[in-house]
């Protein structure tokens, strides 16, 4: 992590052992404001429990996009000639009304690629609660975890009970808090899953600090292909919480030219800002500029 920070700055130490969580209802307004701004990695076990409850209440209504399908609508903007003709034939050829239709709209697919390497362990733990809430709130959500390999956890995350879902994930993810091979993981996603889940204007959330143990081999090529295959590629990077952040690591420099947005994800405020951005109509995507 020191690669991305000047002067060898380091994040706050991880919290200690678990303690019984306090009730969210006991939080005052100032307590909630402090909790919203507090870094996930600096939270105590009780604060983390409060944050997870707050995350479960977040909604993620992606702006709807038009599809190729149409539905009948008397006030629709398009004339439905086939329906009009069928109705006329049932009446002996007499046209008594013009059928109309409207294009069907629905939210685009949401694809999440989340880094679970050692440097991302606390943030990945919190993000899983966010991803579980999202996966159970909407359709067409596809979730993948990666460290040294890529694992599809979409089916496990669909379970309504969060603890049951996380237990199922623990059984299929062998590389939690290990090394990182971002380039290999993105390349495998492109090769195996890209065509299956990236259609119809998909939005991709890439959750990683960009610190690749493999030296960013093949990362730029994989990120470029991923960017071209989706409508929006949003990089959520916890290192952006530091004012002195600079893209010094090779993995960060390889990713930056190919993402449409580069956003922090380190506290509740940053997650709320992400939700607000995704809930609004997305602008024409442009690659993020390297700092």
C-alpha positions as a Markdown table, in Angstrom:
| # | Residue | x | y | z |
|---|---|---|---|---|
| 1 | Unk | 0.0 | 0.0 | 0.0 |
| 2 | Unk | 3.0 | 2.3 | 0.6 |
| 3 | Unk | 3.4 | 2.4 | -3.2 |
| 4 | Unk | 0.3 | 4.6 | -3.5 |
| 5 | Unk | 1.1 | 6.9 | -0.6 |
| 6 | Unk | 3.8 | 9.5 | -0.1 |
| 7 | Unk | 6.0 | 9.2 | 2.9 |
| 8 | Unk | 5.1 | 5.6 | 3.7 |
| 9 | Unk | 1.8 | 6.6 | 5.2 |
| 10 | Unk | -0.3 | 3.6 | 6.5 |
| 11 | Unk | -3.9 | 3.1 | 7.3 |
| 12 | Unk | -5.3 | 2.9 | 10.9 |
| 13 | Unk | -4.7 | -0.4 | 12.7 |
| 14 | Unk | -7.4 | -3.0 | 12.4 |
| 15 | Unk | -10.0 | -3.2 | 15.3 |
| 16 | Unk | -9.6 | -5.7 | 18.1 |
| 17 | Unk | -11.8 | -8.6 | 19.1 |
| 18 | Unk | -15.6 | -8.7 | 18.6 |
| 19 | Unk | -17.7 | -7.0 | 21.3 |
| 20 | Unk | -21.5 | -7.1 | 21.5 |
| 21 | Unk | -22.9 | -4.6 | 19.1 |
| 22 | Unk | -24.9 | -1.6 | 20.4 |
| 23 | Unk | -28.4 | -0.9 | 19.1 |
| 24 | Unk | -28.6 | 1.5 | 16.1 |
| 25 | Unk | -31.6 | 3.2 | 17.7 |
| 26 | Unk | -29.3 | 4.5 | 20.5 |
| 27 | Unk | -27.2 | 6.5 | 18.1 |
| 28 | Unk | -27.6 | 10.2 | 18.3 |
| 29 | Unk | -27.5 | 12.5 | 15.3 |
| 30 | Unk | -23.9 | 13.4 | 16.0 |
| 31 | Unk | -23.0 | 9.7 | 16.5 |
| 32 | Unk | -24.6 | 8.8 | 13.1 |
| 33 | Unk | -22.6 | 11.7 | 11.4 |
| 34 | Unk | -19.4 | 10.4 | 13.0 |
| 35 | Unk | -20.2 | 6.8 | 12.0 |
| 36 | Unk | -20.9 | 7.9 | 8.4 |
| 37 | Unk | -17.5 | 9.6 | 8.1 |
| 38 | Unk | -15.5 | 6.9 | 9.9 |
| 39 | Unk | -13.2 | 4.7 | 7.9 |
| 40 | Unk | -14.3 | 1.1 | 7.9 |
| 41 | Unk | -10.8 | 0.0 | 8.8 |
| 42 | Unk | -10.8 | 2.2 | 11.9 |
| 43 | Unk | -14.1 | 1.0 | 13.3 |
| 44 | Unk | -14.5 | -1.0 | 16.4 |
| 45 | Unk | -16.6 | -4.2 | 16.3 |
| 46 | Unk | -19.6 | -2.4 | 17.7 |
| 47 | Unk | -19.3 | 0.5 | 15.1 |
| 48 | Unk | -18.8 | -2.0 | 12.3 |
| 49 | Unk | -22.1 | -3.8 | 13.4 |
| 50 | Unk | -23.9 | -0.4 | 13.3 |
| 51 | Unk | -22.4 | 0.3 | 9.8 |
| 52 | Unk | -23.5 | -3.1 | 8.5 |
| 53 | Unk | -27.1 | -2.4 | 9.7 |
| 54 | Unk | -27.0 | 1.0 | 7.9 |
| 55 | Unk | -25.7 | -0.7 | 4.7 |
| 56 | Unk | -28.6 | -3.1 | 4.7 |
| 57 | Unk | -30.9 | -0.2 | 4.5 |
| 58 | Unk | -29.2 | 1.3 | 1.4 |
| 59 | Unk | -31.2 | 0.9 | -1.9 |
| 60 | Unk | -29.6 | 1.0 | -5.3 |
| 61 | Unk | -32.2 | 1.9 | -8.0 |
| 62 | Unk | -30.2 | 2.0 | -11.2 |
| 63 | Unk | -31.7 | 4.3 | -13.8 |
| 64 | Unk | -33.8 | 2.3 | -16.2 |
| 65 | Unk | -32.7 | 1.9 | -19.8 |
| 66 | Unk | -34.8 | 1.0 | -22.9 |
| 67 | Unk | -34.8 | -2.6 | -24.1 |
| 68 | Unk | -35.7 | -4.1 | -27.5 |
| 69 | Unk | -39.1 | -5.3 | -26.3 |
| 70 | Unk | -42.4 | -3.4 | -26.5 |
| 71 | Unk | -45.6 | -3.7 | -24.4 |
| 72 | Unk | -49.2 | -2.7 | -25.2 |
| 73 | Unk | -50.0 | 0.8 | -23.9 |
| 74 | Unk | -53.1 | 2.8 | -25.0 |
| 75 | Unk | -51.1 | 6.0 | -24.4 |
| 76 | Unk | -47.9 | 4.6 | -26.0 |
| 77 | Unk | -46.0 | 6.7 | -28.5 |
| 78 | Unk | -45.9 | 4.0 | -31.2 |
| 79 | Unk | -48.6 | 2.5 | -33.4 |
| 80 | Unk | -48.9 | -1.2 | -33.2 |
| 81 | Unk | -50.0 | -2.2 | -36.7 |
| 82 | Unk | -50.1 | -6.0 | -36.0 |
| 83 | Unk | -52.3 | -5.6 | -33.0 |
| 84 | Unk | -54.5 | -3.2 | -34.9 |
| 85 | Unk | -54.9 | -5.6 | -37.9 |
| 86 | Unk | -55.7 | -8.6 | -35.6 |
| 87 | Unk | -58.4 | -6.6 | -33.9 |
| 88 | Unk | -59.9 | -5.5 | -37.2 |
| 89 | Unk | -59.9 | -9.1 | -38.5 |
| 90 | Unk | -61.9 | -10.2 | -35.5 |
| 91 | Unk | -64.5 | -7.5 | -36.4 |
| 92 | Unk | -64.8 | -8.4 | -40.1 |
| 93 | Unk | -62.1 | -6.0 | -41.2 |
| 94 | Unk | -63.5 | -2.9 | -39.5 |
| 95 | Unk | -60.9 | -0.7 | -37.7 |
| 96 | Unk | -62.5 | 0.7 | -34.6 |
| 97 | Unk | -59.3 | 1.8 | -32.9 |
| 98 | Unk | -55.6 | 2.1 | -33.2 |
| 99 | Unk | -53.5 | -0.1 | -30.9 |
| 100 | Unk | -50.4 | 1.5 | -29.5 |
| 101 | Unk | -47.3 | 0.3 | -27.7 |
| 102 | Unk | -44.4 | 1.5 | -25.6 |
| 103 | Unk | -40.8 | 0.3 | -25.3 |
| 104 | Unk | -40.1 | -1.7 | -22.2 |
| 105 | Unk | -37.5 | -0.2 | -19.9 |
| 106 | Unk | -35.6 | -2.0 | -17.1 |
| 107 | Unk | -32.5 | -1.4 | -15.0 |
| 108 | Unk | -29.3 | -2.6 | -16.7 |
| 109 | Unk | -27.4 | -5.6 | -15.3 |
| 110 | Unk | -25.0 | -4.8 | -12.4 |
| 111 | Unk | -21.7 | -6.7 | -12.3 |
| 112 | Unk | -19.5 | -6.5 | -9.2 |
| 113 | Unk | -15.8 | -7.6 | -9.2 |
| 114 | Unk | -14.5 | -7.4 | -5.6 |
| 115 | Unk | -10.9 | -7.8 | -4.5 |
| 116 | Unk | -10.5 | -10.0 | -1.4 |
| 117 | Unk | -6.7 | -9.9 | -1.0 |
| 118 | Unk | -5.0 | -9.2 | 2.3 |
| 119 | Unk | -4.8 | -5.4 | 1.7 |
| 120 | Unk | -8.6 | -5.3 | 1.0 |
| 121 | Unk | -9.8 | -7.7 | 3.7 |
| 122 | Unk | -11.7 | -5.3 | 5.9 |
| 123 | Unk | -13.2 | -3.4 | 3.0 |
| 124 | Unk | -14.2 | -6.6 | 1.2 |
| 125 | Unk | -15.9 | -7.8 | 4.4 |
| 126 | Unk | -18.0 | -4.6 | 4.6 |
| 127 | Unk | -18.7 | -4.6 | 0.8 |
| 128 | Unk | -20.1 | -8.1 | 1.0 |
| 129 | Unk | -22.9 | -6.8 | 3.2 |
| 130 | Unk | -23.6 | -4.1 | 0.7 |
| 131 | Unk | -23.5 | -6.6 | -2.2 |
| 132 | Unk | -25.9 | -8.9 | -0.3 |
| 133 | Unk | -28.4 | -6.1 | 0.2 |
| 134 | Unk | -28.1 | -5.2 | -3.5 |
| 135 | Unk | -28.4 | -8.8 | -4.8 |
| 136 | Unk | -31.6 | -9.3 | -2.7 |
| 137 | Unk | -33.1 | -6.0 | -3.8 |
| 138 | Unk | -32.9 | -6.2 | -7.6 |
| 139 | Unk | -32.6 | -8.6 | -10.5 |
| 140 | Unk | -29.6 | -9.2 | -12.8 |
| 141 | Unk | -26.9 | -8.7 | -10.3 |
| 142 | Unk | -23.7 | -10.8 | -10.9 |
| 143 | Unk | -21.0 | -10.9 | -8.2 |
| 144 | Unk | -17.5 | -12.2 | -8.4 |
| 145 | Unk | -14.7 | -12.2 | -5.9 |
| 146 | Unk | -11.0 | -12.4 | -6.8 |
| 147 | Unk | -7.6 | -12.7 | -5.1 |
| 148 | Unk | -5.4 | -15.1 | -6.8 |
| 149 | Unk | -8.3 | -16.6 | -8.7 |
| 150 | Unk | -11.8 | -15.6 | -9.8 |
| 151 | Unk | -14.9 | -17.0 | -8.0 |
| 152 | Unk | -18.6 | -16.5 | -9.0 |
| 153 | Unk | -20.7 | -16.0 | -5.8 |
| 154 | Unk | -23.9 | -14.8 | -7.5 |
| 155 | Unk | -26.0 | -17.8 | -6.5 |
| 156 | Unk | -24.7 | -17.9 | -2.9 |
| 157 | Unk | -25.3 | -14.2 | -2.4 |
| 158 | Unk | -29.0 | -14.6 | -3.4 |
| 159 | Unk | -29.9 | -16.3 | -0.1 |
| 160 | Unk | -32.1 | -14.0 | 2.0 |
| 161 | Unk | -30.3 | -14.8 | 5.2 |
| 162 | Unk | -26.9 | -12.9 | 5.2 |
| 163 | Unk | -25.2 | -15.3 | 7.5 |
| 164 | Unk | -26.2 | -18.4 | 5.5 |
| 165 | Unk | -25.1 | -16.6 | 2.3 |
| 166 | Unk | -21.7 | -15.8 | 3.8 |
| 167 | Unk | -21.2 | -19.3 | 5.1 |
| 168 | Unk | -21.9 | -20.6 | 1.5 |
| 169 | Unk | -19.4 | -18.1 | 0.1 |
| 170 | Unk | -16.7 | -19.2 | 2.6 |
| 171 | Unk | -17.0 | -22.7 | 1.3 |
| 172 | Unk | -16.3 | -21.8 | -2.3 |
| 173 | Unk | -13.7 | -19.0 | -1.9 |
| 174 | Unk | -10.3 | -20.5 | -1.2 |
| 175 | Unk | -8.1 | -17.4 | -1.4 |
| 176 | Unk | -9.6 | -14.9 | 1.1 |
| 177 | Unk | -6.9 | -12.4 | 2.4 |
| 178 | Unk | -4.2 | -13.9 | 0.2 |
| 179 | Unk | -2.4 | -12.5 | -2.7 |
| 180 | Unk | -3.7 | -10.5 | -5.7 |
| 181 | Unk | -3.7 | -11.2 | -9.4 |
| 182 | Unk | -6.0 | -8.6 | -10.8 |
| 183 | Unk | -4.9 | -8.9 | -14.4 |
| 184 | Unk | -5.4 | -12.7 | -14.4 |
| 185 | Unk | -8.7 | -12.4 | -12.7 |
| 186 | Unk | -10.1 | -9.7 | -15.1 |
| 187 | Unk | -8.8 | -11.7 | -18.1 |
| 188 | Unk | -10.6 | -14.8 | -16.9 |
| 189 | Unk | -13.8 | -12.8 | -16.3 |
| 190 | Unk | -13.6 | -11.5 | -19.9 |
| 191 | Unk | -12.9 | -14.9 | -21.3 |
| 192 | Unk | -15.5 | -17.0 | -19.4 |
| 193 | Unk | -18.2 | -14.6 | -18.2 |
| 194 | Unk | -18.1 | -11.4 | -20.2 |
| 195 | Unk | -20.5 | -12.4 | -23.0 |
| 196 | Unk | -22.9 | -13.9 | -20.5 |
| 197 | Unk | -23.4 | -11.0 | -18.1 |
| 198 | Unk | -22.2 | -7.8 | -19.9 |
| 199 | Unk | -25.1 | -7.3 | -22.3 |
| 200 | Unk | -27.8 | -4.6 | -22.4 |
| 201 | Unk | -25.7 | -1.7 | -21.1 |
| 202 | Unk | -24.2 | -3.4 | -18.0 |
| 203 | Unk | -22.7 | -1.3 | -15.2 |
| 204 | Unk | -19.5 | -2.8 | -13.7 |
| 205 | Unk | -18.2 | -2.0 | -10.2 |
| 206 | Unk | -14.6 | -2.9 | -9.7 |
| 207 | Unk | -13.7 | -2.9 | -6.0 |
| 208 | Unk | -9.9 | -3.0 | -5.5 |
| 209 | Unk | -6.9 | -0.9 | -4.3 |
| 210 | Unk | -5.1 | -1.7 | -7.6 |
| 211 | Unk | -2.1 | -3.3 | -5.8 |
| 212 | Unk | -1.3 | -6.3 | -8.0 |
| 213 | Unk | 1.2 | -8.9 | -6.7 |
| 214 | Unk | 1.8 | -10.0 | -10.3 |
| 215 | Unk | 3.2 | -6.6 | -11.3 |
| 216 | Unk | 0.2 | -5.7 | -13.4 |
| 217 | Unk | 1.0 | -8.2 | -16.1 |
| 218 | Unk | -1.8 | -8.1 | -18.7 |
| 219 | Unk | -3.9 | -5.8 | -16.5 |
| 220 | Unk | -4.1 | -2.9 | -19.0 |
| 221 | Unk | -5.3 | -5.2 | -21.8 |
| 222 | Unk | -7.9 | -6.9 | -19.6 |
| 223 | Unk | -9.2 | -3.6 | -18.2 |
| 224 | Unk | -9.4 | -2.2 | -21.8 |
| 225 | Unk | -11.5 | -5.1 | -23.0 |
| 226 | Unk | -13.7 | -4.9 | -19.9 |
| 227 | Unk | -14.2 | -1.2 | -20.4 |
| 228 | Unk | -15.3 | -1.7 | -24.0 |
| 229 | Unk | -17.7 | -4.5 | -23.1 |
| 230 | Unk | -19.8 | -2.5 | -20.6 |
| 231 | Unk | -21.5 | 0.9 | -20.5 |
| 232 | Unk | -19.9 | 2.1 | -17.3 |
| 233 | Unk | -16.8 | 0.8 | -15.5 |
| 234 | Unk | -16.6 | 2.3 | -12.0 |
| 235 | Unk | -13.5 | 1.7 | -10.0 |
| 236 | Unk | -14.1 | 1.8 | -6.2 |
| 237 | Unk | -10.7 | 2.4 | -4.5 |
| 238 | Unk | -10.3 | 2.7 | -0.7 |
| 239 | Unk | -6.9 | 4.3 | -1.2 |
| 240 | Unk | -8.7 | 7.4 | -2.4 |
| 241 | Unk | -9.5 | 8.2 | 1.3 |
| 242 | Unk | -5.9 | 9.6 | 1.6 |
| 243 | Unk | -5.5 | 13.2 | 0.5 |
| 244 | Unk | -1.9 | 12.3 | -0.6 |
| 245 | Unk | -2.9 | 9.5 | -2.9 |
| 246 | Unk | -0.9 | 9.2 | -6.1 |
| 247 | Unk | -1.0 | 6.5 | -8.8 |
| 248 | Unk | 2.5 | 5.2 | -8.2 |
| 249 | Unk | 1.8 | 1.4 | -8.2 |
| 250 | Unk | 1.9 | -0.3 | -11.6 |
| 251 | Unk | -1.5 | -1.8 | -11.2 |
| 252 | Unk | -3.1 | 1.6 | -10.5 |
| 253 | Unk | -1.4 | 3.2 | -13.5 |
| 254 | Unk | -2.6 | 0.3 | -15.7 |
| 255 | Unk | -6.2 | 0.6 | -14.6 |
| 256 | Unk | -6.7 | 4.3 | -14.6 |
| 257 | Unk | -6.9 | 5.0 | -18.4 |
| 258 | Unk | -9.6 | 2.4 | -18.9 |
| 259 | Unk | -12.2 | 3.2 | -16.1 |
| 260 | Unk | -15.0 | 5.7 | -16.6 |
| 261 | Unk | -15.1 | 6.8 | -12.9 |
| 262 | Unk | -12.6 | 6.5 | -10.0 |
| 263 | Unk | -14.3 | 6.8 | -6.6 |
| 264 | Unk | -13.5 | 6.2 | -3.0 |
| 265 | Unk | -15.1 | 3.4 | -1.0 |
| 266 | Unk | -14.0 | 3.6 | 2.6 |
| 267 | Unk | -17.0 | 4.7 | 4.7 |
| 268 | Unk | -20.8 | 5.0 | 4.7 |
| 269 | Unk | -20.7 | 8.5 | 3.1 |
| 270 | Unk | -18.8 | 7.1 | 0.1 |
| 271 | Unk | -21.3 | 4.3 | -0.3 |
| 272 | Unk | -24.2 | 6.7 | -0.1 |
| 273 | Unk | -22.5 | 8.9 | -2.8 |
| 274 | Unk | -22.1 | 5.8 | -5.0 |
| 275 | Unk | -25.8 | 5.0 | -4.6 |
| 276 | Unk | -26.8 | 8.5 | -5.5 |
| 277 | Unk | -24.6 | 8.5 | -8.6 |
| 278 | Unk | -25.9 | 5.1 | -9.8 |
| 279 | Unk | -29.5 | 6.2 | -9.1 |
| 280 | Unk | -29.3 | 9.1 | -11.4 |
| 281 | Unk | -29.3 | 8.9 | -15.2 |
| 282 | Unk | -25.8 | 8.0 | -16.2 |
| 283 | Unk | -23.9 | 10.5 | -18.4 |
| 284 | Unk | -22.0 | 9.6 | -21.6 |
| 285 | Unk | -19.1 | 7.5 | -20.1 |
| 286 | Unk | -15.6 | 8.8 | -20.5 |
| 287 | Unk | -12.4 | 7.2 | -19.3 |
| 288 | Unk | -11.1 | 8.6 | -16.0 |
| 289 | Unk | -8.0 | 10.7 | -16.3 |
| 290 | Unk | -4.8 | 9.5 | -14.7 |
| 291 | Unk | -3.8 | 11.8 | -11.8 |
